[in-house]
């Protein structure tokens, strides 16, 4: 199978001086990229007027193609997401309900408002983290190809919320022990 380097064709057309560009060839490249025959026919009717459109669309497609993550990058991001879920958010052995010592304190109502607000904030964070966890899990399990940047952004947000969640619990649990 011959591997056709279409990016080089687009780049060569974009690098040519505007007065030296073959607009019909540019319109044909654009048709090959997006398959929009109606737009191609409209562009071909008046090439001079649509020169800017051809250039901007080809530039946009070129940037998307060049900056697209490789299969190795996608797999690396998926692996990082799976590791994050299994590392921080899986059930650890020996973590029984009797040994679990977190939650609302007995003296919660007597604590200052800012400390009580940490508890309420953590309830919201916990719900948000559960939703993020579910989104990431669904993206990982789905057979469709998700955008790796979306997965990366969700993982970063989950890490940020997890850090805030743990710091809030530490402040809440340690209040009054000093």
PyMOL CGO cylinders between C-alpha atoms (Angstrom):
from pymol import cmd
from pymol.cgo import CYLINDER

trace = [
    CYLINDER, 0.00, 0.00, 0.00, 1.36, 3.41, -0.96, 0.3, 1, 1, 1, 1, 1, 1,
    CYLINDER, 1.36, 3.41, -0.96, 1.24, 5.91, 1.87, 0.3, 1, 1, 1, 1, 1, 1,
    CYLINDER, 1.24, 5.91, 1.87, 0.22, 9.29, 0.47, 0.3, 1, 1, 1, 1, 1, 1,
    CYLINDER, 0.22, 9.29, 0.47, 1.54, 12.25, 2.45, 0.3, 1, 1, 1, 1, 1, 1,
    CYLINDER, 1.54, 12.25, 2.45, -1.44, 14.56, 2.14, 0.3, 1, 1, 1, 1, 1, 1,
    CYLINDER, -1.44, 14.56, 2.14, -0.06, 16.98, 4.74, 0.3, 1, 1, 1, 1, 1, 1,
    CYLINDER, -0.06, 16.98, 4.74, 2.84, 17.77, 2.40, 0.3, 1, 1, 1, 1, 1, 1,
    CYLINDER, 2.84, 17.77, 2.40, 0.41, 18.61, -0.42, 0.3, 1, 1, 1, 1, 1, 1,
    CYLINDER, 0.41, 18.61, -0.42, -1.55, 20.98, 1.83, 0.3, 1, 1, 1, 1, 1, 1,
    CYLINDER, -1.55, 20.98, 1.83, 1.65, 22.56, 3.18, 0.3, 1, 1, 1, 1, 1, 1,
    CYLINDER, 1.65, 22.56, 3.18, 3.05, 23.08, -0.34, 0.3, 1, 1, 1, 1, 1, 1,
    CYLINDER, 3.05, 23.08, -0.34, -0.15, 24.82, -1.42, 0.3, 1, 1, 1, 1, 1, 1,
    CYLINDER, -0.15, 24.82, -1.42, -0.16, 27.04, 1.69, 0.3, 1, 1, 1, 1, 1, 1,
    CYLINDER, -0.16, 27.04, 1.69, 3.55, 27.89, 1.33, 0.3, 1, 1, 1, 1, 1, 1,
    CYLINDER, 3.55, 27.89, 1.33, 3.16, 29.04, -2.26, 0.3, 1, 1, 1, 1, 1, 1,
    CYLINDER, 3.16, 29.04, -2.26, 2.88, 32.78, -2.83, 0.3, 1, 1, 1, 1, 1, 1,
    CYLINDER, 2.88, 32.78, -2.83, -0.79, 33.87, -3.03, 0.3, 1, 1, 1, 1, 1, 1,
    CYLINDER, -0.79, 33.87, -3.03, -0.44, 34.98, -6.65, 0.3, 1, 1, 1, 1, 1, 1,
    CYLINDER, -0.44, 34.98, -6.65, 1.15, 31.63, -7.62, 0.3, 1, 1, 1, 1, 1, 1,
    CYLINDER, 1.15, 31.63, -7.62, -1.51, 29.41, -6.03, 0.3, 1, 1, 1, 1, 1, 1,
    CYLINDER, -1.51, 29.41, -6.03, -3.76, 27.30, -8.20, 0.3, 1, 1, 1, 1, 1, 1,
    CYLINDER, -3.76, 27.30, -8.20, -7.14, 28.04, -6.58, 0.3, 1, 1, 1, 1, 1, 1,
    CYLINDER, -7.14, 28.04, -6.58, -8.89, 25.18, -8.38, 0.3, 1, 1, 1, 1, 1, 1,
    CYLINDER, -8.89, 25.18, -8.38, -6.30, 22.77, -6.97, 0.3, 1, 1, 1, 1, 1, 1,
    CYLINDER, -6.30, 22.77, -6.97, -6.81, 24.29, -3.49, 0.3, 1, 1, 1, 1, 1, 1,
    CYLINDER, -6.81, 24.29, -3.49, -10.57, 23.82, -3.81, 0.3, 1, 1, 1, 1, 1, 1,
    CYLINDER, -10.57, 23.82, -3.81, -10.00, 20.20, -4.86, 0.3, 1, 1, 1, 1, 1, 1,
    CYLINDER, -10.00, 20.20, -4.86, -7.75, 19.60, -1.84, 0.3, 1, 1, 1, 1, 1, 1,
    CYLINDER, -7.75, 19.60, -1.84, -10.48, 21.08, 0.36, 0.3, 1, 1, 1, 1, 1, 1,
    CYLINDER, -10.48, 21.08, 0.36, -13.04, 18.75, -1.25, 0.3, 1, 1, 1, 1, 1, 1,
    CYLINDER, -13.04, 18.75, -1.25, -10.77, 15.78, -0.52, 0.3, 1, 1, 1, 1, 1, 1,
    CYLINDER, -10.77, 15.78, -0.52, -10.47, 16.87, 3.11, 0.3, 1, 1, 1, 1, 1, 1,
    CYLINDER, -10.47, 16.87, 3.11, -14.11, 17.39, 3.98, 0.3, 1, 1, 1, 1, 1, 1,
    CYLINDER, -14.11, 17.39, 3.98, -16.09, 15.89, 1.10, 0.3, 1, 1, 1, 1, 1, 1,
    CYLINDER, -16.09, 15.89, 1.10, -18.47, 18.87, 0.93, 0.3, 1, 1, 1, 1, 1, 1,
    CYLINDER, -18.47, 18.87, 0.93, -19.41, 18.84, -2.77, 0.3, 1, 1, 1, 1, 1, 1,
    CYLINDER, -19.41, 18.84, -2.77, -21.91, 21.69, -2.50, 0.3, 1, 1, 1, 1, 1, 1,
    CYLINDER, -21.91, 21.69, -2.50, -19.32, 24.03, -1.02, 0.3, 1, 1, 1, 1, 1, 1,
    CYLINDER, -19.32, 24.03, -1.02, -16.79, 22.87, -3.60, 0.3, 1, 1, 1, 1, 1, 1,
    CYLINDER, -16.79, 22.87, -3.60, -19.20, 23.70, -6.44, 0.3, 1, 1, 1, 1, 1, 1,
    CYLINDER, -19.20, 23.70, -6.44, -19.94, 27.13, -4.93, 0.3, 1, 1, 1, 1, 1, 1,
    CYLINDER, -19.94, 27.13, -4.93, -16.22, 27.88, -4.57, 0.3, 1, 1, 1, 1, 1, 1,
    CYLINDER, -16.22, 27.88, -4.57, -15.51, 26.77, -8.13, 0.3, 1, 1, 1, 1, 1, 1,
    CYLINDER, -15.51, 26.77, -8.13, -18.14, 29.19, -9.49, 0.3, 1, 1, 1, 1, 1, 1,
    CYLINDER, -18.14, 29.19, -9.49, -16.12, 32.18, -8.28, 0.3, 1, 1, 1, 1, 1, 1,
    CYLINDER, -16.12, 32.18, -8.28, -12.57, 31.18, -7.34, 0.3, 1, 1, 1, 1, 1, 1,
    CYLINDER, -12.57, 31.18, -7.34, -11.22, 34.72, -6.98, 0.3, 1, 1, 1, 1, 1, 1,
    CYLINDER, -11.22, 34.72, -6.98, -13.80, 35.75, -4.43, 0.3, 1, 1, 1, 1, 1, 1,
    CYLINDER, -13.80, 35.75, -4.43, -13.31, 32.53, -2.42, 0.3, 1, 1, 1, 1, 1, 1,
    CYLINDER, -13.31, 32.53, -2.42, -9.50, 32.56, -2.31, 0.3, 1, 1, 1, 1, 1, 1,
    CYLINDER, -9.50, 32.56, -2.31, -9.50, 33.67, 1.35, 0.3, 1, 1, 1, 1, 1, 1,
    CYLINDER, -9.50, 33.67, 1.35, -11.98, 30.95, 2.27, 0.3, 1, 1, 1, 1, 1, 1,
    CYLINDER, -11.98, 30.95, 2.27, -9.89, 28.27, 0.57, 0.3, 1, 1, 1, 1, 1, 1,
    CYLINDER, -9.89, 28.27, 0.57, -6.74, 29.43, 2.35, 0.3, 1, 1, 1, 1, 1, 1,
    CYLINDER, -6.74, 29.43, 2.35, -8.34, 29.72, 5.80, 0.3, 1, 1, 1, 1, 1, 1,
    CYLINDER, -8.34, 29.72, 5.80, -10.05, 26.32, 5.55, 0.3, 1, 1, 1, 1, 1, 1,
    CYLINDER, -10.05, 26.32, 5.55, -6.90, 24.59, 4.30, 0.3, 1, 1, 1, 1, 1, 1,
    CYLINDER, -6.90, 24.59, 4.30, -4.87, 26.24, 7.07, 0.3, 1, 1, 1, 1, 1, 1,
    CYLINDER, -4.87, 26.24, 7.07, -7.41, 25.08, 9.66, 0.3, 1, 1, 1, 1, 1, 1,
    CYLINDER, -7.41, 25.08, 9.66, -7.39, 21.51, 8.34, 0.3, 1, 1, 1, 1, 1, 1,
    CYLINDER, -7.39, 21.51, 8.34, -3.61, 21.51, 8.16, 0.3, 1, 1, 1, 1, 1, 1,
    CYLINDER, -3.61, 21.51, 8.16, -3.25, 22.67, 11.78, 0.3, 1, 1, 1, 1, 1, 1,
    CYLINDER, -3.25, 22.67, 11.78, -5.70, 20.00, 12.93, 0.3, 1, 1, 1, 1, 1, 1,
    CYLINDER, -5.70, 20.00, 12.93, -3.85, 17.29, 11.03, 0.3, 1, 1, 1, 1, 1, 1,
    CYLINDER, -3.85, 17.29, 11.03, -0.37, 18.34, 12.19, 0.3, 1, 1, 1, 1, 1, 1,
    CYLINDER, -0.37, 18.34, 12.19, -1.30, 18.85, 15.84, 0.3, 1, 1, 1, 1, 1, 1,
    CYLINDER, -1.30, 18.85, 15.84, -3.35, 15.66, 16.03, 0.3, 1, 1, 1, 1, 1, 1,
    CYLINDER, -3.35, 15.66, 16.03, -1.92, 13.31, 18.67, 0.3, 1, 1, 1, 1, 1, 1,
    CYLINDER, -1.92, 13.31, 18.67, -0.36, 10.11, 17.41, 0.3, 1, 1, 1, 1, 1, 1,
    CYLINDER, -0.36, 10.11, 17.41, -1.70, 6.68, 18.32, 0.3, 1, 1, 1, 1, 1, 1,
    CYLINDER, -1.70, 6.68, 18.32, 1.14, 6.30, 20.84, 0.3, 1, 1, 1, 1, 1, 1,
    CYLINDER, 1.14, 6.30, 20.84, 0.15, 9.59, 22.49, 0.3, 1, 1, 1, 1, 1, 1,
    CYLINDER, 0.15, 9.59, 22.49, -3.49, 8.51, 22.66, 0.3, 1, 1, 1, 1, 1, 1,
    CYLINDER, -3.49, 8.51, 22.66, -2.53, 5.18, 24.21, 0.3, 1, 1, 1, 1, 1, 1,
    CYLINDER, -2.53, 5.18, 24.21, -0.25, 6.92, 26.72, 0.3, 1, 1, 1, 1, 1, 1,
    CYLINDER, -0.25, 6.92, 26.72, -3.06, 9.27, 27.80, 0.3, 1, 1, 1, 1, 1, 1,
    CYLINDER, -3.06, 9.27, 27.80, -5.47, 6.33, 28.14, 0.3, 1, 1, 1, 1, 1, 1,
    CYLINDER, -5.47, 6.33, 28.14, -2.92, 4.45, 30.26, 0.3, 1, 1, 1, 1, 1, 1,
    CYLINDER, -2.92, 4.45, 30.26, -2.41, 7.50, 32.50, 0.3, 1, 1, 1, 1, 1, 1,
    CYLINDER, -2.41, 7.50, 32.50, -6.17, 7.79, 32.99, 0.3, 1, 1, 1, 1, 1, 1,
    CYLINDER, -6.17, 7.79, 32.99, -6.50, 4.09, 33.85, 0.3, 1, 1, 1, 1, 1, 1,
    CYLINDER, -6.50, 4.09, 33.85, -3.59, 4.35, 36.28, 0.3, 1, 1, 1, 1, 1, 1,
    CYLINDER, -3.59, 4.35, 36.28, -5.14, 7.40, 37.92, 0.3, 1, 1, 1, 1, 1, 1,
    CYLINDER, -5.14, 7.40, 37.92, -8.43, 5.61, 38.44, 0.3, 1, 1, 1, 1, 1, 1,
    CYLINDER, -8.43, 5.61, 38.44, -6.86, 2.44, 39.78, 0.3, 1, 1, 1, 1, 1, 1,
    CYLINDER, -6.86, 2.44, 39.78, -4.27, 4.23, 41.94, 0.3, 1, 1, 1, 1, 1, 1,
    CYLINDER, -4.27, 4.23, 41.94, -6.36, 6.82, 43.74, 0.3, 1, 1, 1, 1, 1, 1,
    CYLINDER, -6.36, 6.82, 43.74, -9.94, 5.74, 43.38, 0.3, 1, 1, 1, 1, 1, 1,
    CYLINDER, -9.94, 5.74, 43.38, -10.05, 1.99, 43.76, 0.3, 1, 1, 1, 1, 1, 1,
    CYLINDER, -10.05, 1.99, 43.76, -11.09, 0.06, 46.84, 0.3, 1, 1, 1, 1, 1, 1,
    CYLINDER, -11.09, 0.06, 46.84, -8.05, -0.89, 48.87, 0.3, 1, 1, 1, 1, 1, 1,
    CYLINDER, -8.05, -0.89, 48.87, -7.93, -4.22, 50.64, 0.3, 1, 1, 1, 1, 1, 1,
    CYLINDER, -7.93, -4.22, 50.64, -8.32, -3.98, 54.40, 0.3, 1, 1, 1, 1, 1, 1,
    CYLINDER, -8.32, -3.98, 54.40, -10.38, -0.79, 54.16, 0.3, 1, 1, 1, 1, 1, 1,
    CYLINDER, -10.38, -0.79, 54.16, -13.36, -1.89, 56.22, 0.3, 1, 1, 1, 1, 1, 1,
    CYLINDER, -13.36, -1.89, 56.22, -16.18, 0.32, 57.37, 0.3, 1, 1, 1, 1, 1, 1,
    CYLINDER, -16.18, 0.32, 57.37, -15.12, -0.19, 61.00, 0.3, 1, 1, 1, 1, 1, 1,
    CYLINDER, -15.12, -0.19, 61.00, -11.59, 1.02, 60.28, 0.3, 1, 1, 1, 1, 1, 1,
    CYLINDER, -11.59, 1.02, 60.28, -12.82, 4.00, 58.28, 0.3, 1, 1, 1, 1, 1, 1,
    CYLINDER, -12.82, 4.00, 58.28, -12.58, 7.03, 60.54, 0.3, 1, 1, 1, 1, 1, 1,
    CYLINDER, -12.58, 7.03, 60.54, -13.75, 10.02, 58.53, 0.3, 1, 1, 1, 1, 1, 1,
    CYLINDER, -13.75, 10.02, 58.53, -16.93, 11.97, 58.23, 0.3, 1, 1, 1, 1, 1, 1,
    CYLINDER, -16.93, 11.97, 58.23, -18.80, 14.48, 60.30, 0.3, 1, 1, 1, 1, 1, 1,
    CYLINDER, -18.80, 14.48, 60.30, -17.38, 15.18, 63.71, 0.3, 1, 1, 1, 1, 1, 1,
    CYLINDER, -17.38, 15.18, 63.71, -19.46, 14.91, 66.86, 0.3, 1, 1, 1, 1, 1, 1,
    CYLINDER, -19.46, 14.91, 66.86, -18.68, 18.55, 67.67, 0.3, 1, 1, 1, 1, 1, 1,
    CYLINDER, -18.68, 18.55, 67.67, -19.44, 19.73, 64.11, 0.3, 1, 1, 1, 1, 1, 1,
    CYLINDER, -19.44, 19.73, 64.11, -22.12, 22.23, 65.20, 0.3, 1, 1, 1, 1, 1, 1,
    CYLINDER, -22.12, 22.23, 65.20, -19.73, 23.97, 67.61, 0.3, 1, 1, 1, 1, 1, 1,
    CYLINDER, -19.73, 23.97, 67.61, -16.98, 24.46, 65.01, 0.3, 1, 1, 1, 1, 1, 1,
    CYLINDER, -16.98, 24.46, 65.01, -16.37, 27.85, 63.39, 0.3, 1, 1, 1, 1, 1, 1,
    CYLINDER, -16.37, 27.85, 63.39, -18.27, 28.54, 60.16, 0.3, 1, 1, 1, 1, 1, 1,
    CYLINDER, -18.27, 28.54, 60.16, -15.17, 28.32, 57.93, 0.3, 1, 1, 1, 1, 1, 1,
    CYLINDER, -15.17, 28.32, 57.93, -14.40, 24.82, 59.24, 0.3, 1, 1, 1, 1, 1, 1,
    CYLINDER, -14.40, 24.82, 59.24, -18.03, 23.72, 58.81, 0.3, 1, 1, 1, 1, 1, 1,
    CYLINDER, -18.03, 23.72, 58.81, -17.93, 25.08, 55.26, 0.3, 1, 1, 1, 1, 1, 1,
    CYLINDER, -17.93, 25.08, 55.26, -15.01, 22.73, 54.51, 0.3, 1, 1, 1, 1, 1, 1,
    CYLINDER, -15.01, 22.73, 54.51, -17.29, 19.79, 55.28, 0.3, 1, 1, 1, 1, 1, 1,
    CYLINDER, -17.29, 19.79, 55.28, -20.04, 21.14, 53.02, 0.3, 1, 1, 1, 1, 1, 1,
    CYLINDER, -20.04, 21.14, 53.02, -17.51, 21.91, 50.27, 0.3, 1, 1, 1, 1, 1, 1,
    CYLINDER, -17.51, 21.91, 50.27, -16.23, 18.33, 50.46, 0.3, 1, 1, 1, 1, 1, 1,
    CYLINDER, -16.23, 18.33, 50.46, -19.74, 16.97, 49.97, 0.3, 1, 1, 1, 1, 1, 1,
    CYLINDER, -19.74, 16.97, 49.97, -19.95, 18.96, 46.72, 0.3, 1, 1, 1, 1, 1, 1,
    CYLINDER, -19.95, 18.96, 46.72, -16.42, 17.95, 45.70, 0.3, 1, 1, 1, 1, 1, 1,
    CYLINDER, -16.42, 17.95, 45.70, -17.17, 14.30, 46.35, 0.3, 1, 1, 1, 1, 1, 1,
    CYLINDER, -17.17, 14.30, 46.35, -20.21, 14.41, 44.09, 0.3, 1, 1, 1, 1, 1, 1,
    CYLINDER, -20.21, 14.41, 44.09, -18.26, 16.24, 41.38, 0.3, 1, 1, 1, 1, 1, 1,
    CYLINDER, -18.26, 16.24, 41.38, -15.39, 13.76, 41.64, 0.3, 1, 1, 1, 1, 1, 1,
    CYLINDER, -15.39, 13.76, 41.64, -17.80, 10.84, 41.31, 0.3, 1, 1, 1, 1, 1, 1,
    CYLINDER, -17.80, 10.84, 41.31, -19.22, 12.38, 38.13, 0.3, 1, 1, 1, 1, 1, 1,
    CYLINDER, -19.22, 12.38, 38.13, -15.73, 12.97, 36.71, 0.3, 1, 1, 1, 1, 1, 1,
    CYLINDER, -15.73, 12.97, 36.71, -14.69, 9.44, 37.61, 0.3, 1, 1, 1, 1, 1, 1,
    CYLINDER, -14.69, 9.44, 37.61, -17.75, 8.08, 35.82, 0.3, 1, 1, 1, 1, 1, 1,
    CYLINDER, -17.75, 8.08, 35.82, -17.06, 10.24, 32.74, 0.3, 1, 1, 1, 1, 1, 1,
    CYLINDER, -17.06, 10.24, 32.74, -13.44, 9.07, 32.56, 0.3, 1, 1, 1, 1, 1, 1,
    CYLINDER, -13.44, 9.07, 32.56, -14.44, 5.44, 33.05, 0.3, 1, 1, 1, 1, 1, 1,
    CYLINDER, -14.44, 5.44, 33.05, -17.05, 5.68, 30.31, 0.3, 1, 1, 1, 1, 1, 1,
    CYLINDER, -17.05, 5.68, 30.31, -14.57, 7.32, 27.93, 0.3, 1, 1, 1, 1, 1, 1,
    CYLINDER, -14.57, 7.32, 27.93, -12.06, 4.56, 28.61, 0.3, 1, 1, 1, 1, 1, 1,
    CYLINDER, -12.06, 4.56, 28.61, -14.61, 1.79, 28.14, 0.3, 1, 1, 1, 1, 1, 1,
    CYLINDER, -14.61, 1.79, 28.14, -16.22, 3.21, 25.03, 0.3, 1, 1, 1, 1, 1, 1,
    CYLINDER, -16.22, 3.21, 25.03, -15.16, 1.78, 21.73, 0.3, 1, 1, 1, 1, 1, 1,
    CYLINDER, -15.16, 1.78, 21.73, -15.34, 5.14, 20.00, 0.3, 1, 1, 1, 1, 1, 1,
    CYLINDER, -15.34, 5.14, 20.00, -12.20, 7.20, 19.79, 0.3, 1, 1, 1, 1, 1, 1,
    CYLINDER, -12.20, 7.20, 19.79, -12.44, 9.98, 22.34, 0.3, 1, 1, 1, 1, 1, 1,
    CYLINDER, -12.44, 9.98, 22.34, -10.38, 13.12, 22.05, 0.3, 1, 1, 1, 1, 1, 1,
    CYLINDER, -10.38, 13.12, 22.05, -7.25, 12.51, 24.12, 0.3, 1, 1, 1, 1, 1, 1,
    CYLINDER, -7.25, 12.51, 24.12, -7.16, 16.14, 25.21, 0.3, 1, 1, 1, 1, 1, 1,
    CYLINDER, -7.16, 16.14, 25.21, -10.63, 15.78, 26.73, 0.3, 1, 1, 1, 1, 1, 1,
    CYLINDER, -10.63, 15.78, 26.73, -9.47, 12.74, 28.67, 0.3, 1, 1, 1, 1, 1, 1,
    CYLINDER, -9.47, 12.74, 28.67, -6.33, 14.56, 29.77, 0.3, 1, 1, 1, 1, 1, 1,
    CYLINDER, -6.33, 14.56, 29.77, -8.35, 17.61, 30.90, 0.3, 1, 1, 1, 1, 1, 1,
    CYLINDER, -8.35, 17.61, 30.90, -10.79, 15.45, 32.87, 0.3, 1, 1, 1, 1, 1, 1,
    CYLINDER, -10.79, 15.45, 32.87, -7.91, 13.66, 34.60, 0.3, 1, 1, 1, 1, 1, 1,
    CYLINDER, -7.91, 13.66, 34.60, -6.24, 16.96, 35.48, 0.3, 1, 1, 1, 1, 1, 1,
    CYLINDER, -6.24, 16.96, 35.48, -9.51, 18.28, 36.91, 0.3, 1, 1, 1, 1, 1, 1,
    CYLINDER, -9.51, 18.28, 36.91, -10.02, 15.09, 38.90, 0.3, 1, 1, 1, 1, 1, 1,
    CYLINDER, -10.02, 15.09, 38.90, -6.49, 15.33, 40.35, 0.3, 1, 1, 1, 1, 1, 1,
    CYLINDER, -6.49, 15.33, 40.35, -7.05, 18.99, 41.28, 0.3, 1, 1, 1, 1, 1, 1,
    CYLINDER, -7.05, 18.99, 41.28, -10.36, 18.24, 42.98, 0.3, 1, 1, 1, 1, 1, 1,
    CYLINDER, -10.36, 18.24, 42.98, -8.89, 15.23, 44.78, 0.3, 1, 1, 1, 1, 1, 1,
    CYLINDER, -8.89, 15.23, 44.78, -6.04, 17.35, 46.15, 0.3, 1, 1, 1, 1, 1, 1,
    CYLINDER, -6.04, 17.35, 46.15, -8.48, 20.01, 47.37, 0.3, 1, 1, 1, 1, 1, 1,
    CYLINDER, -8.48, 20.01, 47.37, -10.75, 17.32, 48.84, 0.3, 1, 1, 1, 1, 1, 1,
    CYLINDER, -10.75, 17.32, 48.84, -7.91, 15.75, 50.84, 0.3, 1, 1, 1, 1, 1, 1,
    CYLINDER, -7.91, 15.75, 50.84, -6.61, 19.12, 52.06, 0.3, 1, 1, 1, 1, 1, 1,
    CYLINDER, -6.61, 19.12, 52.06, -10.08, 20.09, 53.23, 0.3, 1, 1, 1, 1, 1, 1,
    CYLINDER, -10.08, 20.09, 53.23, -10.45, 16.84, 55.17, 0.3, 1, 1, 1, 1, 1, 1,
    CYLINDER, -10.45, 16.84, 55.17, -7.03, 17.33, 56.74, 0.3, 1, 1, 1, 1, 1, 1,
    CYLINDER, -7.03, 17.33, 56.74, -7.95, 20.85, 57.89, 0.3, 1, 1, 1, 1, 1, 1,
    CYLINDER, -7.95, 20.85, 57.89, -11.34, 19.66, 59.13, 0.3, 1, 1, 1, 1, 1, 1,
    CYLINDER, -11.34, 19.66, 59.13, -9.95, 16.65, 61.02, 0.3, 1, 1, 1, 1, 1, 1,
    CYLINDER, -9.95, 16.65, 61.02, -6.95, 18.51, 62.46, 0.3, 1, 1, 1, 1, 1, 1,
    CYLINDER, -6.95, 18.51, 62.46, -8.90, 21.54, 63.71, 0.3, 1, 1, 1, 1, 1, 1,
    CYLINDER, -8.90, 21.54, 63.71, -8.65, 21.83, 67.48, 0.3, 1, 1, 1, 1, 1, 1,
    CYLINDER, -8.65, 21.83, 67.48, -5.80, 19.33, 67.80, 0.3, 1, 1, 1, 1, 1, 1,
    CYLINDER, -5.80, 19.33, 67.80, -3.10, 22.01, 67.90, 0.3, 1, 1, 1, 1, 1, 1,
]
cmd.load_cgo(trace, "trace")
